[in-house]
Amino acid sequence: MFKRLFSAALVFGAAAIAPPAMAQAVTCLPRDALVSSLETSHGEQLTGGGLQNAARVIEIWSSDKTGSFTVFITRTDGMACIVATGQNWHSSVPHVTPEGVTG
C-alpha cells in the first residue's frame, strides 16, 4: 500500500511542477520578412487587424485557398511576433439589420 501511495504522490507531484502543455516559444522577426514569407510561401493576405495599444498593432493574415492563418503583433521597432497559426480559417460577414426592421 505504501508503494502505491508513494508512486501516486510522485506522479501527481511531477505533473504539478511540469511546464504547461500549451507553452510555446514566441517567434519574432522583422515584419517585412514575415509578410514576404506569408505571401510567397503560404499565399496569405491581410484579412484584418487593429491597434492593440499605442505600441502594438495586431494583424490577421489568411489564405482563402489553403485555409491557413497567422496572427501576429507588430511592435514600434518593426519586429513582428507570431501569436498564433492554424488551419481552416473562415471569414464571416457581420449581420446587419436594415434600418426600420426589428429583430
Order of alpha helices (4+ residues) and beta strands (2+ residues): alpha-beta-alpha-beta-beta-beta-beta
